[in-house]
């Protein structure tokens, strides 16, 4: 698996005391991340199963707005049961300033995953990273997303791993950033599996020109759940010291720099855990900052 063992750990662990569903403003400004994993609260794991939709999109992809609407419709239908990530990569995501497409939402993490999945045409997306072994079915057209999500949610309400993720803004010599500490709890026996965790930083509410299904240019289009960067490498990092027996726990952390052009009020953190054996997502959660 390409670059499966490549990951970034940019900081030590940190002590946080915020809730796991919605971070109330203002966030605490920390001078540095401090290693106190044991101080993390031991409750409030998110164990309700959520399905991860990783949508490949682009500013000049005229059918991508329809896919985004479908993703929102699926999410609205399943409150708390769907996590959305918009990955701008490939030729449709390439800026064309002469034609008014100035926004560049591409980044190395999104491009590497796009190249790995190798979607032929857009819009396409992966649903809980199912069917990785079948290149023809791995990236799925948006017309199939709802059926796949329904099938995944029908498997059970409780994820095999619960996640508690707590981010905080940090300040250091390199400027503003976010320090993320994550705690995991095995809700089932996964001792015969290997699991990695991946952290995404997303931004919503971005106004930028988008090509529409009728071929027109919408200068006021709002882009949501845009992948900005990763707390880990593209394919995540192992959960350290995780026995994976039922009720066993483990934690990890990482930090990320914030680009000054990003709106801190509209940032989101997504944490997901997936199986190395099958490549399928076990659990995904989203936290608004």
Backbone bond lengths (Angstrom), bond angles and torsions (degrees), N, CA, C in turn:
res aa  C-N    CA-C-N  psi(-1)  N-CA   C-N-CA  omega(-1)  CA-C   N-CA-C  phi
1 X - - - 1.459 - - 1.517 108.68 -
2 X 1.351 115.40 125.52 1.448 120.52 -171.72 1.515 112.30 -62.26
3 X 1.339 114.56 123.85 1.465 121.56 174.99 1.522 113.45 57.09
4 X 1.344 115.30 26.59 1.457 118.12 -175.55 1.505 112.13 -63.59
5 X 1.327 115.96 -30.65 1.456 119.05 -177.50 1.520 113.23 -95.89
6 X 1.353 115.42 5.51 1.462 118.64 179.71 1.517 110.30 -86.66
7 X 1.289 116.77 124.33 1.459 118.76 178.78 1.524 109.85 -153.22
8 X 1.344 113.02 165.12 1.459 120.71 179.18 1.511 109.01 -118.66
9 X 1.326 115.53 126.83 1.462 120.01 168.79 1.521 106.59 -118.44
10 X 1.317 117.01 106.91 1.449 120.92 -167.94 1.520 114.65 -99.14
11 X 1.347 115.95 -5.91 1.457 115.46 179.82 1.512 110.46 -159.63
12 X 1.315 115.59 171.87 1.460 121.31 175.98 1.510 109.40 -84.14
13 X 1.333 115.97 -179.83 1.456 120.14 -178.10 1.519 110.30 -76.60
14 X 1.338 115.54 162.02 1.456 120.14 -175.76 1.523 110.16 -139.70
15 X 1.307 115.51 152.16 1.467 120.44 178.13 1.518 109.90 -92.66
16 X 1.337 115.59 127.47 1.451 121.09 179.02 1.514 109.25 -129.37
17 X 1.331 116.25 156.64 1.463 119.05 179.36 1.520 111.93 -133.95
18 X 1.328 118.17 26.59 1.454 120.51 -177.76 1.521 110.64 -96.95
19 X 1.328 117.03 169.47 1.455 120.77 -179.61 1.502 111.14 -76.32
20 X 1.355 117.56 167.28 1.452 120.63 -172.94 1.512 112.83 -98.30
21 X 1.334 119.65 -6.00 1.448 119.72 -176.87 1.529 112.42 -103.59
22 X 1.278 117.60 -44.68 1.457 122.09 -176.07 1.513 108.40 -143.19
23 X 1.324 116.48 123.88 1.458 120.33 179.79 1.522 108.67 -86.61
24 X 1.318 116.90 119.57 1.456 120.99 178.91 1.525 109.74 -78.81
25 X 1.333 116.27 139.52 1.446 120.78 177.30 1.521 109.96 -76.72
26 X 1.337 120.18 151.63 1.460 122.23 -7.22 1.524 111.98 -85.99
27 X 1.307 116.51 153.69 1.457 120.44 173.85 1.528 109.60 -72.57
28 X 1.306 115.37 152.40 1.459 120.23 178.74 1.520 109.87 -72.31
29 X 1.305 117.67 131.89 1.461 121.46 176.09 1.530 108.35 -88.38
30 X 1.299 116.98 117.07 1.460 122.38 -179.57 1.520 110.57 -103.41
31 X 1.311 116.67 147.06 1.454 120.54 176.05 1.521 111.93 -79.59
32 X 1.317 117.23 -28.08 1.462 120.67 -179.09 1.515 108.63 -164.45
33 X 1.329 116.02 164.62 1.458 121.15 174.82 1.522 108.46 -86.92
34 X 1.333 115.97 130.18 1.452 121.19 -176.97 1.520 108.94 -115.64
35 X 1.319 116.85 134.89 1.462 121.69 -175.69 1.522 111.20 -76.05
36 X 1.325 116.47 97.52 1.456 121.20 176.05 1.529 108.57 -143.17
37 X 1.299 116.35 56.29 1.460 120.15 -176.74 1.517 111.77 -58.56
38 X 1.311 117.34 -36.45 1.454 120.63 -177.10 1.519 112.05 -64.73
39 X 1.328 116.89 -17.36 1.458 120.19 -179.31 1.521 113.08 -83.53
40 X 1.338 117.33 -7.36 1.458 119.55 178.24 1.528 110.31 -61.67
41 X 1.320 117.73 142.05 1.464 119.04 176.94 1.520 110.90 -61.31
42 X 1.327 116.62 144.28 1.454 120.50 -174.12 1.511 114.52 -94.53
43 X 1.330 117.61 4.89 1.447 120.30 179.73 1.523 109.04 -120.55
44 X 1.320 116.42 -172.09 1.462 122.79 176.86 1.522 113.92 67.23
45 X 1.329 116.88 25.25 1.463 118.33 170.31 1.526 108.37 -63.73
46 X 1.323 115.33 140.54 1.464 119.37 173.52 1.522 107.28 -86.32
47 X 1.322 115.95 109.61 1.461 120.40 -176.32 1.530 112.22 -111.42
48 X 1.335 117.45 -11.29 1.457 119.52 175.80 1.521 109.12 -64.86
49 X 1.310 116.81 124.83 1.458 121.04 -176.69 1.518 111.42 -63.20
50 X 1.322 116.18 130.32 1.459 122.62 173.59 1.526 108.86 -124.17
51 X 1.308 115.93 146.26 1.466 122.56 -178.74 1.524 109.24 -100.24
52 X 1.316 116.64 134.54 1.459 122.68 -178.64 1.526 110.45 -94.95
53 X 1.331 115.92 121.76 1.470 121.82 172.54 1.523 107.90 -107.29
54 X 1.331 116.69 113.02 1.457 122.18 175.39 1.534 107.08 -102.83
55 X 1.315 114.67 105.37 1.459 122.38 -171.45 1.528 110.77 -98.64
56 X 1.317 116.15 121.40 1.461 120.66 174.57 1.518 108.47 -85.19
57 X 1.329 115.95 128.70 1.450 120.27 -171.79 1.527 110.29 -148.44
58 X 1.323 116.46 177.47 1.460 120.61 179.83 1.513 111.03 -168.89
59 X 1.322 116.74 154.02 1.459 121.84 -174.64 1.527 113.25 -69.30
60 X 1.339 118.09 -21.39 1.464 120.23 178.06 1.523 112.02 -107.05
61 X 1.325 116.99 13.34 1.473 121.89 176.71 1.529 107.68 -88.41
62 X 1.328 117.50 106.93 1.465 119.73 -172.34 1.529 113.38 -70.94
63 X 1.317 118.62 -23.36 1.463 120.15 178.90 1.529 112.93 -91.53
64 X 1.323 117.33 -7.09 1.465 120.23 -177.37 1.533 113.22 -65.91
65 X 1.340 120.34 -33.24 1.470 118.30 175.25 1.531 112.68 -60.07
66 X 1.327 118.07 -34.64 1.462 120.25 176.69 1.525 110.59 -65.79
67 X 1.336 116.54 -38.90 1.460 120.29 177.88 1.523 110.69 -65.56
68 X 1.333 116.46 -40.00 1.466 119.92 178.35 1.525 111.13 -63.91
69 X 1.319 117.10 -38.60 1.463 120.76 176.94 1.527 111.03 -64.83
70 X 1.323 116.22 -40.90 1.462 120.05 178.37 1.526 110.47 -63.99
71 X 1.331 116.94 -42.71 1.464 120.43 178.65 1.524 110.89 -60.87
72 X 1.324 117.04 -43.50 1.469 120.51 178.25 1.527 110.84 -64.42
73 X 1.317 116.18 -40.16 1.464 120.27 178.57 1.531 111.05 -60.91
74 X 1.336 115.99 -42.87 1.463 120.46 178.83 1.527 110.31 -65.14
75 X 1.323 116.06 -41.63 1.458 120.71 179.36 1.526 111.10 -64.39
76 X 1.329 117.00 -44.95 1.461 121.08 179.47 1.524 111.56 -63.05
77 X 1.318 116.05 -32.77 1.466 121.32 179.79 1.528 111.48 -70.69
78 X 1.330 116.53 -26.69 1.465 122.04 -175.70 1.533 109.75 -126.21
79 X 1.334 119.04 73.09 1.469 120.84 -177.54 1.527 111.58 -56.76
80 X 1.327 115.35 126.25 1.451 120.38 -179.32 1.511 114.02 75.29
81 X 1.328 117.30 2.05 1.455 120.53 -176.45 1.512 114.84 -109.79
82 X 1.336 117.51 1.74 1.467 121.41 -178.30 1.523 108.95 -139.89
83 X 1.325 115.89 135.97 1.465 122.47 175.41 1.523 107.75 -119.22
84 X 1.342 116.25 127.87 1.453 121.67 -175.01 1.523 111.04 -108.72
85 X 1.333 115.86 136.99 1.457 122.73 174.54 1.524 107.72 -134.42
86 X 1.330 116.94 123.36 1.460 121.90 177.43 1.516 110.42 -99.14
87 X 1.329 116.21 116.40 1.463 121.68 -177.13 1.520 109.14 -107.36
88 X 1.317 116.45 110.03 1.459 122.11 178.25 1.528 108.46 -90.59
89 X 1.315 115.92 112.35 1.462 120.69 -177.15 1.523 109.09 -158.60
90 X 1.326 115.55 163.15 1.451 120.09 179.82 1.522 112.76 83.86
91 X 1.327 115.66 -174.85 1.462 120.93 -173.39 1.523 112.99 -64.61
92 X 1.331 117.79 -31.99 1.469 119.87 -179.35 1.529 112.34 -71.64
93 X 1.317 117.05 -14.46 1.470 120.81 179.55 1.526 112.09 -97.67
94 X 1.317 117.44 -0.26 1.459 121.51 -178.53 1.524 110.54 -76.37
95 X 1.321 119.09 125.51 1.467 120.98 -179.75 1.526 112.21 -61.78
96 X 1.332 114.72 149.21 1.462 121.80 174.94 1.523 107.44 -137.82
97 X 1.347 116.59 77.59 1.466 120.44 -173.79 1.521 113.89 -56.91
98 X 1.319 117.89 -32.17 1.454 120.00 -178.42 1.525 112.05 -64.77
99 X 1.337 116.52 -20.49 1.454 121.00 178.94 1.526 111.81 -109.30
100 X 1.341 116.08 10.85 1.453 120.52 175.68 1.517 115.02 92.96
101 X 1.331 117.85 -0.30 1.467 120.47 179.67 1.525 109.30 -94.01
102 X 1.323 114.87 83.84 1.462 121.11 -173.41 1.525 113.59 -88.21
103 X 1.309 117.40 -27.91 1.466 120.75 -171.74 1.526 111.28 -68.22
104 X 1.313 115.00 136.97 1.465 120.90 175.55 1.527 108.01 -123.67
105 X 1.319 116.03 100.30 1.461 122.08 -178.81 1.523 112.20 -97.90
106 X 1.311 117.40 8.95 1.462 120.62 -178.41 1.529 110.80 -75.07
107 X 1.323 115.02 152.19 1.458 121.33 173.83 1.514 107.92 -155.38
108 X 1.326 115.99 165.71 1.461 120.14 -173.38 1.524 112.64 -63.95
109 X 1.336 117.07 -36.14 1.462 120.15 -179.12 1.527 110.78 -64.79
110 X 1.334 116.05 -48.63 1.450 120.19 -179.62 1.516 112.43 -64.15
111 X 1.337 115.94 -40.62 1.456 119.77 -179.67 1.519 111.51 -65.68
112 X 1.339 116.92 -40.06 1.467 119.61 -179.64 1.527 110.91 -65.69
113 X 1.325 117.27 -41.30 1.461 119.06 179.06 1.533 110.58 -69.55
114 X 1.321 117.14 -38.76 1.469 121.86 176.09 1.526 110.30 -58.06
115 X 1.323 116.73 -47.37 1.464 120.20 179.83 1.521 111.90 -64.62
116 X 1.328 116.03 -34.48 1.462 120.46 179.11 1.527 111.00 -67.43
117 X 1.330 116.28 -44.83 1.464 120.78 -179.90 1.523 110.74 -73.05
118 X 1.351 116.14 -35.95 1.458 123.21 178.52 1.525 112.40 57.91
119 X 1.339 117.56 57.85 1.462 119.58 178.71 1.530 110.71 -69.71
120 X 1.306 115.87 136.57 1.464 121.39 177.89 1.516 107.54 -99.65
121 X 1.323 115.28 101.47 1.452 120.41 -176.56 1.515 111.48 85.63
122 X 1.316 116.08 156.96 1.461 122.80 178.12 1.521 108.12 -129.76
123 X 1.346 116.83 155.14 1.464 127.73 3.81 1.529 112.67 -87.14
124 X 1.307 114.56 142.19 1.461 123.13 173.33 1.517 107.36 -141.35
125 X 1.326 116.76 164.02 1.455 119.67 178.53 1.513 111.07 -159.42
126 X 1.316 115.64 160.18 1.457 120.31 173.86 1.527 108.72 -101.14
127 X 1.324 115.44 140.77 1.456 122.40 -179.61 1.518 108.32 -113.00
128 X 1.329 117.04 108.70 1.464 122.34 -175.81 1.533 111.52 52.30
129 X 1.318 116.32 21.73 1.471 123.06 179.47 1.526 112.40 55.70
130 X 1.334 115.11 34.97 1.452 121.30 177.44 1.528 110.83 -70.78
131 X 1.327 115.77 154.03 1.470 122.88 171.38 1.519 113.00 63.75
132 X 1.331 116.52 32.55 1.457 119.59 179.29 1.524 112.02 -59.30
133 X 1.323 117.32 -30.69 1.459 121.06 -177.65 1.526 112.85 -75.12
134 X 1.329 117.55 -10.35 1.466 121.72 -179.71 1.527 109.17 -116.81
135 X 1.333 117.60 99.12 1.471 120.52 -176.20 1.526 113.52 -56.92
136 X 1.340 117.51 -26.44 1.458 120.45 -178.24 1.530 112.24 -77.94
137 X 1.326 116.69 -22.60 1.463 120.46 -177.21 1.528 113.63 -112.27
138 X 1.329 116.88 -7.95 1.460 120.23 -177.31 1.529 110.97 -64.03
139 X 1.347 120.19 -61.32 1.465 118.70 172.25 1.526 109.09 -82.80
140 X 1.333 116.38 127.43 1.456 120.86 -170.97 1.536 111.18 -112.84
141 X 1.328 117.77 142.51 1.463 120.16 174.48 1.520 111.18 -66.18
142 X 1.311 116.58 151.61 1.456 119.82 -173.10 1.520 112.51 -65.72
143 X 1.319 117.43 -19.27 1.461 120.69 177.66 1.535 111.84 -67.57
144 X 1.344 117.52 -16.72 1.459 121.88 179.69 1.522 113.04 -103.51
145 X 1.329 118.32 -5.58 1.455 120.89 -173.46 1.523 111.70 -61.66
146 X 1.324 117.41 -44.88 1.457 119.71 -175.22 1.523 111.16 -62.82
147 X 1.319 116.81 -42.67 1.465 119.73 179.57 1.519 111.25 -62.64
148 X 1.339 116.70 -42.14 1.455 120.70 179.41 1.517 111.62 -65.82
149 X 1.318 117.29 -41.07 1.461 121.07 178.24 1.526 110.12 -63.29
150 X 1.326 116.32 -45.78 1.467 120.31 179.12 1.526 110.76 -58.84
151 X 1.325 116.32 -42.13 1.469 120.38 -179.73 1.527 111.14 -63.19
152 X 1.331 116.31 -41.41 1.463 119.79 179.93 1.519 111.92 -66.59
153 X 1.323 116.58 -43.70 1.456 120.08 -178.85 1.528 111.67 -68.78
154 X 1.318 116.78 -25.88 1.458 120.57 179.60 1.526 112.09 -71.28
155 X 1.323 117.21 -13.50 1.458 120.70 -178.47 1.526 112.47 -74.22
156 X 1.318 117.00 -18.02 1.460 119.79 178.86 1.506 111.97 152.61
157 X 1.327 116.70 154.67 1.464 122.23 -177.07 1.520 113.06 -82.68
158 X 1.325 116.87 -22.88 1.455 120.62 -173.81 1.521 110.66 -107.61
159 X 1.327 115.49 128.34 1.464 120.42 177.19 1.518 110.05 -74.92
160 X 1.320 116.75 154.86 1.466 120.93 179.43 1.523 112.43 -72.11
161 X 1.331 116.96 -16.15 1.463 121.60 175.03 1.522 108.91 -133.15
162 X 1.329 116.67 128.71 1.447 121.13 172.72 1.517 110.10 -90.84
163 X 1.333 116.14 147.74 1.467 121.01 -176.36 1.523 109.77 -126.99
164 X 1.304 115.83 133.84 1.465 123.63 170.53 1.519 106.80 -120.18
165 X 1.314 117.74 113.53 1.472 121.67 -177.10 1.515 109.48 -122.62
166 X 1.325 116.15 130.06 1.464 121.38 -177.12 1.527 109.30 -132.49
167 X 1.335 117.30 110.51 1.462 121.18 177.16 1.520 111.53 -99.04
168 X 1.296 116.29 155.50 1.460 122.18 172.75 1.523 109.39 -147.21
169 X 1.313 115.71 147.51 1.456 119.69 173.45 1.529 109.41 -69.84
170 X 1.316 116.28 144.09 1.456 121.94 176.43 1.518 109.08 -129.81
171 X 1.302 115.56 157.73 1.458 121.14 172.72 1.521 107.84 -127.80
172 X 1.313 115.59 136.59 1.459 120.55 177.93 1.517 108.99 -150.09
173 X 1.331 115.98 -171.22 1.462 120.11 -175.91 1.523 112.43 -63.42
174 X 1.342 117.05 -23.70 1.462 120.71 -178.52 1.523 112.68 -89.82
175 X 1.344 116.95 0.73 1.448 120.49 179.92 1.521 112.03 106.82
176 X 1.338 117.35 -166.82 1.465 120.56 -176.25 1.527 112.18 -71.56
177 X 1.327 115.17 152.20 1.454 120.44 178.28 1.510 110.37 -158.84
178 X 1.314 115.47 -176.19 1.468 122.07 175.89 1.511 107.75 -127.45
179 X 1.309 116.01 131.57 1.454 121.96 173.96 1.526 107.63 -105.28
180 X 1.306 115.89 127.53 1.461 122.05 -175.29 1.517 109.82 -118.87
181 X 1.321 115.96 124.62 1.458 120.53 172.46 1.518 108.66 -115.07
182 X 1.313 115.24 135.87 1.458 121.36 -174.67 1.523 109.16 -129.06
183 X 1.330 115.33 136.31 1.457 120.87 176.11 1.528 108.79 -122.17
184 X 1.323 116.13 141.47 1.453 122.05 -174.68 1.524 109.88 -123.51
185 X 1.346 115.13 146.53 1.454 120.08 176.37 1.523 108.96 -136.27
186 X 1.324 116.50 127.51 1.459 121.14 178.74 1.525 109.02 -75.85
187 X 1.321 116.41 120.24 1.451 122.21 177.87 1.527 111.25 -94.32
188 X 1.325 116.19 -7.22 1.463 123.37 177.22 1.515 107.38 -144.98
189 X 1.311 116.74 168.43 1.460 121.14 179.08 1.526 109.39 -79.73
190 X 1.326 116.20 111.25 1.466 122.73 179.75 1.520 110.65 -117.12
191 X 1.332 116.54 25.33 1.460 120.51 -174.06 1.525 113.01 -65.04
192 X 1.324 117.64 -18.48 1.462 120.75 178.48 1.518 112.53 -95.62
193 X 1.305 116.42 7.35 1.462 121.76 -178.91 1.522 108.96 -119.44
194 X 1.312 116.22 163.97 1.459 122.33 172.52 1.518 107.54 -120.88
195 X 1.332 116.51 137.56 1.459 119.66 -175.22 1.526 110.88 -129.35
196 X 1.332 114.60 145.39 1.457 123.04 174.99 1.518 107.91 -119.90
197 X 1.342 115.97 156.19 1.452 119.54 171.44 1.521 109.51 -117.96
198 X 1.317 114.74 148.08 1.460 122.31 179.77 1.524 108.66 -130.33
199 X 1.331 117.06 139.05 1.457 122.01 177.59 1.516 111.65 -119.12
200 X 1.332 116.10 129.86 1.463 122.81 178.07 1.531 109.50 -112.51
201 X 1.322 116.06 145.61 1.459 121.40 166.76 1.522 107.47 -111.96
202 X 1.332 116.05 123.18 1.456 122.09 -177.54 1.519 110.44 -117.12
203 X 1.325 115.29 159.94 1.463 120.99 172.61 1.518 108.79 -132.87
204 X 1.319 116.19 137.62 1.463 122.48 177.00 1.524 109.85 -117.53
205 X 1.328 114.44 171.28 1.457 120.25 175.68 1.510 114.79 71.19
206 X 1.336 117.83 30.05 1.468 121.63 -178.13 1.531 109.37 -95.41
207 X 1.319 116.74 120.96 1.462 120.47 177.65 1.525 109.87 -89.21
208 X 1.327 116.14 120.93 1.465 121.38 179.43 1.522 108.47 -158.98
209 X 1.313 115.91 148.65 1.458 121.04 -176.36 1.527 111.45 -59.62
210 X 1.345 114.93 137.06 1.458 122.39 -179.87 1.525 109.23 -135.65
211 X 1.316 115.70 137.87 1.461 119.82 173.32 1.518 108.99 -75.30
212 X 1.328 116.79 134.64 1.448 121.83 -173.79 1.533 111.39 -103.73
213 X 1.337 116.85 166.56 1.471 119.95 -177.64 1.526 114.77 -56.49
214 X 1.331 117.37 -30.14 1.463 119.63 179.26 1.521 112.46 -87.10
215 X 1.345 116.95 5.44 1.453 121.10 177.43 1.515 114.71 90.15
216 X 1.336 117.61 -4.73 1.458 120.38 179.42 1.522 110.70 -80.13
217 X 1.329 115.53 167.58 1.458 121.74 177.94 1.529 108.98 -105.24
218 X 1.310 115.97 124.35 1.458 120.70 177.31 1.521 108.21 -102.90
219 X 1.333 116.62 102.75 1.462 121.24 -177.97 1.523 112.41 -72.24
220 X 1.323 117.54 -17.71 1.462 121.79 -176.87 1.526 112.43 -106.07
221 X 1.302 116.92 18.20 1.461 120.59 -178.00 1.528 109.80 -65.35
222 X 1.331 116.38 139.20 1.461 121.66 179.84 1.528 109.22 -104.90
223 X 1.323 115.19 120.48 1.461 122.18 179.00 1.533 108.53 -96.06
224 X 1.325 115.58 129.91 1.463 121.01 -179.36 1.522 111.30 -121.19
225 X 1.332 115.19 156.20 1.471 123.05 175.98 1.531 111.73 57.22
226 X 1.318 116.17 37.21 1.469 120.81 -177.72 1.528 109.67 -77.65
227 X 1.319 117.09 123.54 1.460 120.96 176.50 1.522 109.68 -65.85
228 X 1.331 115.98 120.51 1.459 120.81 179.72 1.528 112.23 -101.86
229 X 1.334 116.74 -40.14 1.465 120.50 -176.95 1.522 108.26 -169.07
230 X 1.328 115.31 175.81 1.452 120.05 -179.24 1.523 112.65 -124.14
231 X 1.319 116.21 144.35 1.457 121.55 173.34 1.521 111.37 -78.77
232 X 1.320 115.41 -17.48 1.459 121.87 178.28 1.521 107.42 -127.40
233 X 1.317 116.71 179.37 1.450 119.67 170.09 1.516 110.00 -67.66
234 X 1.310 116.69 172.11 1.461 121.94 -175.81 1.516 112.31 -52.88
235 X 1.314 117.07 -41.17 1.452 120.75 -176.08 1.528 112.27 -103.73
236 X 1.320 116.01 20.03 1.444 120.78 170.82 1.510 114.27 79.27
237 X 1.322 113.96 -163.28 1.458 121.68 -177.79 1.527 108.48 -147.94
238 X 1.323 118.56 149.63 1.468 119.20 178.27 1.524 111.28 -62.14
239 X 1.308 115.43 148.27 1.462 120.39 172.90 1.529 107.19 -79.13
240 X 1.323 118.12 114.49 1.471 119.53 -173.43 1.527 113.04 -68.79
241 X 1.319 115.35 139.79 1.468 122.50 173.47 1.525 112.75 55.37
242 X 1.328 116.25 37.64 1.457 121.25 -179.37 1.531 108.60 -100.80
243 X 1.329 116.86 110.46 1.464 121.34 -178.14 1.524 112.07 -71.18
244 X 1.319 117.04 -27.46 1.465 123.60 177.33 1.525 113.64 68.36
245 X 1.309 117.22 11.57 1.463 120.54 169.91 1.520 108.15 -83.28
246 X 1.324 117.32 156.92 1.456 120.47 -173.76 1.531 111.21 -56.59
247 X 1.319 114.70 133.93 1.470 125.69 -179.32 1.526 113.87 74.29
248 X 1.328 118.66 -0.57 1.467 119.41 175.57 1.524 109.42 -71.75
249 X 1.332 116.51 150.35 1.461 121.82 -177.41 1.522 110.32 -129.12
250 X 1.311 114.78 159.98 1.464 121.81 176.17 1.521 107.51 -160.84
251 X 1.330 116.59 165.26 1.458 118.79 179.39 1.515 110.92 -144.98
252 X 1.323 114.51 162.63 1.452 121.76 179.36 1.520 107.74 -152.70
253 X 1.320 116.97 170.19 1.459 119.70 179.63 1.512 110.24 -155.75
254 X 1.319 115.10 162.32 1.459 121.85 176.50 1.522 108.24 -163.88
255 X 1.315 116.77 163.31 1.463 120.57 178.46 1.514 109.51 -132.00
256 X 1.317 114.99 163.58 1.459 120.67 -175.87 1.523 109.41 -147.86
257 X 1.308 116.66 145.89 1.463 121.15 177.18 1.525 109.82 -82.14
258 X 1.327 115.83 148.07 1.462 121.40 178.29 1.519 109.17 -104.37
259 X 1.317 116.24 125.14 1.464 121.05 175.60 1.530 108.54 -69.43
260 X 1.336 118.08 135.03 1.467 120.00 -178.19 1.525 114.15 -59.57
261 X 1.335 117.18 -22.07 1.461 120.07 -178.80 1.525 112.80 -78.98
262 X 1.340 117.76 -13.25 1.453 120.52 179.82 1.524 110.29 -80.05
263 X 1.313 116.29 143.96 1.461 121.76 178.40 1.527 108.65 -85.91
264 X 1.320 117.20 110.80 1.462 121.48 -176.66 1.526 112.16 -62.30
265 X 1.333 116.35 -23.96 1.459 119.72 -179.33 1.523 111.96 -74.97
266 X 1.327 117.32 -15.07 1.465 120.70 -174.39 1.522 112.60 -117.61
267 X 1.315 117.46 20.79 1.456 120.60 -179.63 1.525 110.98 -87.82
268 X 1.323 114.85 148.76 1.458 122.27 178.32 1.530 108.21 -134.34
269 X 1.320 115.96 149.79 1.458 122.12 174.96 1.520 108.64 -115.33
270 X 1.317 116.08 131.29 1.463 121.88 174.36 1.521 108.16 -117.74
271 X 1.319 115.78 130.64 1.458 121.91 175.31 1.517 107.60 -121.46
272 X 1.310 116.45 130.71 1.452 119.46 176.82 1.518 110.11 -135.66
273 X 1.333 114.47 152.62 1.461 122.48 177.15 1.523 107.92 -120.74
274 X 1.327 115.79 134.37 1.461 117.55 179.45 1.524 110.87 -136.61
275 X 1.329 114.88 160.18 1.460 122.73 -177.61 1.524 110.79 -85.51
276 X 1.318 116.29 132.09 1.455 119.69 174.27 1.527 110.31 -71.84
277 X 1.319 116.69 -30.48 1.461 120.74 -177.51 1.524 112.28 -66.80
278 X 1.339 116.53 -42.85 1.463 120.63 -175.32 1.523 113.38 -112.58
279 X 1.327 117.56 -15.00 1.461 125.67 -174.76 1.530 112.36 74.07
280 X 1.328 117.94 -0.12 1.458 120.73 -176.53 1.530 111.59 -80.25
281 X 1.329 115.14 146.27 1.462 121.89 178.60 1.524 109.55 -74.94
282 X 1.319 115.27 130.11 1.461 121.35 178.72 1.519 110.82 -89.17
283 X 1.321 116.56 -40.91 1.460 121.36 178.56 1.519 109.41 -158.60
284 X 1.330 115.34 147.37 1.463 122.27 175.70 1.513 108.72 -139.58
285 X 1.319 116.82 141.37 1.466 121.31 177.22 1.525 109.45 -135.23
286 X 1.305 115.57 156.71 1.469 122.40 178.64 1.514 108.89 -126.73
287 X 1.320 116.45 136.49 1.464 121.90 177.27 1.518 108.37 -128.59
288 X 1.318 116.70 125.13 1.458 121.61 175.85 1.516 108.94 -82.42
289 X 1.317 115.72 140.45 1.457 120.14 179.01 1.527 110.57 -95.73
